[in-house]
């Protein structure tokens, strides 16, 4: 979960947001 928090913090670009959505769907 800590890794997800760090990823969300760097969610300033569309590509990052897309990767986060995939991670959340996996979890």
Secondary structure, DSSP 8 states (H G I E B T S, - for coil): -HHHHHHHHTTTSHHHHHHHHHHHHH-
